[in-house]
Amino acid sequence: MPSAKLAGPAPGRRPPGPVILHSAPLVVPVCTVPIRGGAVAIGGERVLAVGPRAELLPAYPSAQELRWPGMIVAGLVDACAAAPAPAPGVTARGGVLSDLADGPALPGISYVEVTSAGEEEWEEHNRDAVITAIREAERPRVVGIAAHARDPHVLEDVALLARTFGLRLMVRLDRHSPVELDETGVLGPLCHVASGRSLDPGERKLLRLRRTAVALCPPEPSQAQDALALLDEGNTVAFGSRGPAGTPPTGPLGLAGAIRRRARELRLRPRELDRRLVEAATLGGARALGMDRGRGRIGSLAAGTRADFAVFDARGRYPYAALLSQPPCLATVVGGVLTRES
């Protein structure tokens, strides 16, 4: 298997702080091909380089090395989080917080929920409360709006508010169809929808045209054909753990693995399905949250990305298939900080 191009620090510049080298039999950066005998060099909260261990060791001779069994993978992203505790391997989440004074457990986006029953309630009480919450949210928290109101006039104003403040939007498709959301101006590249139901071809096309990501949520695994259609047609696909009331939360890899199993039961074998499902669980979630670009980006591993990744006790000739079998998570690294799983 070809190796990824080694990207190290710029000539003449010293990496920030002590360098830690995480190495494993396999590294899955997601944005490039998997690397056998790979390593990830991190300095502080950023990735300095990703490549073969044999090349990174001499490039960082004073680095402290942590050697892991199994596989290092770009951190999983939960695009519509449910439970307070993240699933194993999740390093970023997008979810509704009832109290923005509480610190975020993980990087991602904290969404202020809008559930106003009508325009009068929104104008008289809730609009100012939402604006105040947005303005007073302590940085570096990233804030968005969860547009869960049913009234179209409220949704129109929420969309305008989001554009004014440059905020991301999240909306669930159990309340509105994509067509209704489009008419109110909610859909667009700053929005992602959480869906636990099948989408017809017209809905998938509208979301694709509006560059709106789709976070598949439970019980989506039973609708594998719909998930495959979204992937095949070019929609941006992510995974979210929030499902209907009473549905146990499932992490991104759990949902991806369930879709894969269902596809096999139906004798569906799309090309490179395993890779695309792992990409949806990582980079797809980052795209849904608008955090897949620039320095400090998430969902992949490369020089300049945030040092977010997970270590799984996964082995085998086929890395993506091994990940989708839900192997044990040994540890996560979030912003360079290591947490070992108990």
C-alpha positions as CSV (number, residue, x, y, z in Angstrom):
1,M,0.0,0.0,0.0
2,P,1.5,3.4,-0.9
3,S,2.5,5.7,1.9
4,A,1.3,9.2,2.5
5,K,3.7,12.1,1.7
6,L,5.6,13.1,4.8
7,A,4.7,16.7,5.8
8,G,7.0,18.1,8.5
9,P,7.6,21.6,10.0
10,A,8.6,24.4,7.8
11,P,12.4,24.8,7.3
12,G,14.0,27.0,10.0
13,R,11.0,26.8,12.3
14,R,10.9,24.8,15.5
15,P,7.7,22.9,16.4
16,P,5.8,24.4,19.3
17,G,6.6,22.7,22.7
18,P,7.6,19.1,23.2
19,V,6.9,16.7,20.3
20,I,5.1,13.5,20.9
21,L,5.1,10.7,18.4
22,H,2.2,8.3,18.3
23,S,3.0,5.3,16.3
24,A,1.0,2.1,15.4
25,P,1.1,-0.7,12.9
26,L,-1.5,1.2,10.9
27,V,-2.5,4.9,10.7
28,V,-5.7,5.9,8.9
29,P,-5.5,9.7,8.2
30,V,-8.8,9.6,6.2
31,C,-7.6,12.4,3.9
32,T,-4.9,10.1,2.4
33,V,-4.4,6.4,2.1
34,P,-3.7,4.3,5.2
35,I,-0.1,4.1,6.3
36,R,1.4,0.8,7.3
37,G,3.9,1.3,10.1
38,G,2.8,4.8,10.5
39,A,3.1,7.6,13.0
40,V,1.6,11.0,14.0
41,A,3.8,13.7,15.4
42,I,2.0,16.3,17.5
43,G,3.2,19.5,19.2
44,G,0.7,21.0,21.6
45,E,-2.8,20.7,20.2
46,R,-1.8,20.5,16.5
47,V,-0.5,17.7,14.2
48,L,3.0,18.4,12.9
49,A,3.4,15.5,10.5
50,V,1.8,12.2,9.5
51,G,3.8,9.5,7.7
52,P,5.8,6.3,8.0
53,R,7.4,5.9,11.4
54,A,10.7,5.2,9.8
55,E,10.7,8.7,8.4
56,L,9.3,10.6,11.4
57,L,11.7,9.1,13.9
58,P,14.8,10.8,12.4
59,A,12.7,14.0,11.6
60,Y,11.9,14.4,15.3
61,P,14.9,12.8,17.2
62,S,14.0,14.2,20.6
63,A,10.3,13.3,20.4
64,Q,8.7,11.1,23.1
65,E,7.2,8.1,21.4
66,L,4.0,6.3,22.3
67,R,3.7,3.0,20.5
68,W,0.2,1.6,20.2
69,P,-1.1,-1.7,19.0
70,G,-3.8,-1.8,16.3
71,M,-4.7,1.4,14.5
72,I,-4.6,5.2,14.9
73,V,-7.6,6.8,13.2
74,A,-8.7,10.4,12.7
75,G,-11.2,11.3,15.5
76,L,-14.9,10.4,15.0
77,V,-17.3,13.3,14.7
78,D,-20.9,13.0,16.1
79,A,-22.8,15.6,14.0
80,C,-26.0,15.3,16.2
81,A,-25.1,14.2,19.7
82,A,-27.5,12.7,22.2
83,A,-26.0,11.4,25.4
84,P,-23.8,13.5,27.7
85,A,-20.9,10.9,27.3
86,P,-19.5,10.5,23.8
87,A,-19.2,7.1,22.2
88,P,-15.7,5.6,22.2
89,G,-13.5,7.3,19.6
90,V,-15.6,10.4,19.3
91,T,-13.4,13.6,19.5
92,A,-15.9,16.3,18.4
93,R,-19.6,16.7,18.6
94,G,-22.4,19.0,17.6
95,G,-25.3,19.0,20.0
96,V,-27.9,21.1,21.8
97,L,-26.9,22.4,25.2
98,S,-29.6,23.6,27.7
99,D,-27.1,25.7,29.5
100,L,-24.2,27.4,27.6
101,A,-22.6,28.2,30.9
102,D,-21.6,24.5,31.1
103,G,-18.2,24.0,29.4
104,P,-18.2,21.8,26.3
105,A,-17.1,18.2,26.9
106,L,-15.5,18.1,23.5
107,P,-14.7,20.4,20.6
108,G,-17.4,21.0,18.1
109,I,-20.5,23.2,18.1
110,S,-23.0,24.0,20.9
111,Y,-26.4,24.7,19.4
112,V,-28.9,27.1,21.0
113,E,-32.3,25.5,20.6
114,V,-35.2,27.4,19.2
115,T,-38.6,25.8,19.9
116,S,-41.0,28.7,19.8
117,A,-44.6,27.7,19.2
118,G,-45.3,30.8,17.1
119,E,-44.2,34.1,15.9
120,E,-45.6,36.1,18.8
121,E,-43.8,33.9,21.4
122,W,-40.5,34.2,19.4
123,E,-40.7,38.0,19.0
124,E,-41.8,38.8,22.6
125,H,-39.6,36.4,24.5
126,N,-37.3,33.9,22.8
127,R,-35.5,36.0,20.1
128,D,-33.8,38.3,22.6
129,A,-32.9,35.3,24.8
130,V,-31.2,33.5,21.9
131,I,-29.3,36.6,20.9
132,T,-28.1,37.1,24.5
133,A,-27.0,33.5,24.8
134,I,-25.0,33.7,21.6
135,R,-23.3,37.0,22.6
136,E,-22.5,35.8,26.1
137,A,-21.2,32.3,25.2
138,E,-17.6,32.1,26.4
139,R,-15.0,31.5,23.8
140,P,-13.5,29.3,22.5
141,R,-16.9,27.7,22.4
142,V,-18.4,27.7,18.9
143,V,-22.2,28.4,18.9
144,G,-24.9,27.6,16.4
145,I,-28.7,27.5,16.3
146,A,-30.8,24.3,16.3
147,A,-33.9,25.4,14.4
148,H,-36.5,23.2,15.9
149,A,-39.5,25.5,15.7
150,R,-42.4,24.5,13.6
151,D,-43.7,27.9,12.6
152,P,-42.3,28.9,9.2
153,H,-42.1,32.6,10.1
154,V,-40.0,31.8,13.1
155,L,-37.7,29.7,10.9
156,E,-37.4,32.5,8.4
157,D,-36.2,34.9,11.2
158,V,-33.9,32.2,12.6
159,A,-32.3,31.8,9.2
160,L,-31.8,35.5,8.9
161,L,-30.3,35.6,12.4
162,A,-27.9,32.9,11.6
163,R,-26.7,34.7,8.5
164,T,-26.3,37.9,10.4
165,F,-24.1,36.4,13.1
166,G,-22.4,33.9,10.7
167,L,-23.7,30.9,12.7
168,R,-24.3,27.4,11.7
169,L,-27.7,25.8,11.7
170,M,-28.9,22.3,12.6
171,V,-32.4,21.1,12.0
172,R,-34.2,17.7,12.3
173,L,-36.2,16.3,9.4
174,D,-38.8,14.8,11.7
175,R,-40.4,18.3,11.9
176,H,-40.1,19.7,8.4
177,S,-39.4,18.4,4.8
178,P,-36.4,19.8,3.0
179,V,-38.8,21.7,0.7
180,E,-40.4,23.5,3.6
181,L,-36.9,24.3,5.1
182,D,-35.7,25.6,1.7
183,E,-38.7,27.9,1.4
184,T,-37.8,29.5,4.8
185,G,-34.1,30.0,3.8
186,V,-32.8,27.5,6.4
187,L,-31.0,25.2,3.9
188,G,-27.6,26.1,2.7
189,P,-23.9,25.4,3.1
190,L,-24.0,26.7,6.8
191,C,-26.7,24.1,7.7
192,H,-26.8,20.4,8.2
193,V,-29.9,18.3,8.7
194,A,-30.4,15.3,11.0
195,S,-32.4,12.5,9.4
196,G,-33.7,9.3,10.8
197,R,-36.1,8.6,7.9
198,S,-35.8,7.8,4.2
199,L,-35.4,10.7,1.8
200,D,-36.9,10.5,-1.7
201,P,-34.7,11.3,-4.7
202,G,-36.1,14.9,-4.9
203,E,-35.2,15.6,-1.3
204,R,-31.7,14.2,-1.7
205,K,-31.2,16.3,-4.8
206,L,-32.4,19.5,-3.1
207,L,-30.1,19.0,-0.1
208,R,-27.2,18.3,-2.5
209,L,-27.9,21.4,-4.6
210,R,-28.1,23.5,-1.4
211,R,-24.8,22.0,-0.2
212,T,-26.5,20.9,3.0
213,A,-25.0,17.9,4.8
214,V,-27.1,15.0,6.0
215,A,-26.4,13.5,9.4
216,L,-27.9,10.0,9.5
217,C,-29.3,9.2,12.9
218,P,-30.9,6.0,14.4
219,P,-32.9,4.1,13.2
220,E,-31.2,4.8,9.8
221,P,-29.2,1.5,9.7
222,S,-32.5,-0.2,8.7
223,Q,-32.6,2.0,5.7
224,A,-29.3,1.1,4.2
225,Q,-30.4,1.6,0.6
226,D,-31.2,5.2,1.4
227,A,-27.8,5.8,3.0
228,L,-26.1,4.2,0.0
229,A,-28.1,6.4,-2.4
230,L,-27.0,9.5,-0.5
231,L,-23.3,8.4,-0.8
232,D,-23.6,7.4,-4.4
233,E,-25.3,10.6,-5.5
234,G,-22.7,12.8,-3.9
235,N,-24.5,14.2,-0.8
236,T,-22.2,15.0,2.1
237,V,-23.1,12.3,4.7
238,A,-22.3,12.3,8.4
239,F,-23.6,10.4,11.4
240,G,-25.4,11.5,14.6
241,S,-26.3,9.6,17.7
242,R,-29.6,11.4,18.5
243,G,-32.6,9.3,17.6
244,P,-36.2,9.1,18.6
245,A,-37.1,9.0,22.3
246,G,-36.2,5.6,23.7
247,T,-33.7,4.8,21.0
248,P,-30.3,3.9,22.6
249,P,-27.5,6.3,21.3
250,T,-25.1,4.7,18.8
251,G,-21.8,6.2,17.9
252,P,-20.7,7.0,14.4
253,L,-18.8,3.7,13.8
254,G,-21.7,1.8,15.2
255,L,-24.1,3.4,12.7
256,A,-21.7,2.9,9.9
257,G,-21.1,-0.7,10.8
258,A,-24.9,-1.3,11.0
259,I,-25.4,0.2,7.5
260,R,-22.6,-2.0,6.1
261,R,-24.1,-5.2,7.6
262,R,-27.6,-4.3,6.3
263,A,-26.1,-3.7,2.8
264,R,-24.5,-7.1,2.8
265,E,-27.7,-8.7,3.9
266,L,-29.4,-7.1,0.9
267,R,-26.4,-8.3,-1.3
268,L,-25.5,-4.8,-2.0
269,R,-21.7,-4.2,-2.5
270,P,-21.1,-0.7,-3.7
271,R,-17.5,0.1,-4.6
272,E,-15.3,1.2,-1.7
273,L,-18.3,1.3,0.7
274,D,-16.2,0.6,3.8
275,R,-13.9,3.6,3.1
276,R,-16.8,5.9,2.4
277,L,-18.6,4.9,5.6
278,V,-15.5,5.6,7.7
279,E,-15.1,8.9,5.9
280,A,-18.7,9.8,6.8
281,A,-18.0,9.0,10.4
282,T,-15.0,11.3,10.5
283,L,-14.5,13.9,7.7
284,G,-18.2,13.9,6.9
285,G,-19.1,14.9,10.4
286,A,-16.4,17.7,10.2
287,R,-18.0,19.0,7.0
288,A,-21.4,19.0,8.6
289,L,-20.1,21.2,11.4
290,G,-18.1,23.4,9.0
291,M,-14.8,22.3,10.7
292,D,-13.1,20.5,7.9
293,R,-11.0,23.4,6.5
294,G,-8.0,25.5,7.6
295,R,-5.6,25.1,10.5
296,G,-7.1,23.3,13.4
297,R,-9.5,21.4,11.2
298,I,-10.9,18.1,12.3
299,G,-12.0,14.8,10.8
300,S,-8.6,14.0,9.2
301,L,-5.0,13.8,10.1
302,A,-2.4,16.0,8.4
303,A,0.0,18.7,9.2
304,G,-1.9,21.6,10.7
305,T,-5.0,19.6,11.7
306,R,-6.1,19.6,15.3
307,A,-4.5,16.7,17.2
308,D,-7.8,14.7,17.5
309,F,-7.6,11.0,16.9
310,A,-8.6,7.6,18.4
311,V,-6.7,4.4,18.8
312,F,-8.6,1.1,18.1
313,D,-7.5,-2.4,18.8
314,A,-8.2,-3.2,15.1
315,R,-6.0,-5.3,12.8
316,G,-6.3,-6.9,9.4
317,R,-5.6,-6.6,5.8
318,Y,-8.5,-4.3,5.2
319,P,-8.3,-1.3,7.5
320,Y,-11.8,0.2,6.9
321,A,-13.5,-3.2,7.3
322,A,-11.7,-3.8,10.5
323,L,-12.9,-0.4,11.9
324,L,-16.5,-1.1,11.0
325,S,-16.4,-4.3,13.0
326,Q,-16.5,-2.1,16.1
327,P,-13.1,-3.0,17.7
328,P,-12.4,-1.8,21.3
329,C,-11.2,1.8,21.6
330,L,-7.9,1.9,23.5
331,A,-7.6,5.7,23.8
332,T,-8.5,9.1,22.4
333,V,-6.4,12.2,21.9
334,V,-8.3,15.5,21.8
335,G,-6.3,18.6,21.2
336,G,-3.1,16.7,22.0
337,V,-4.5,15.5,25.4
338,L,-4.5,11.7,25.8
339,T,-7.3,9.8,27.5
340,R,-7.0,6.1,27.9
341,E,-10.2,4.1,27.8
342,S,-10.9,2.1,31.0
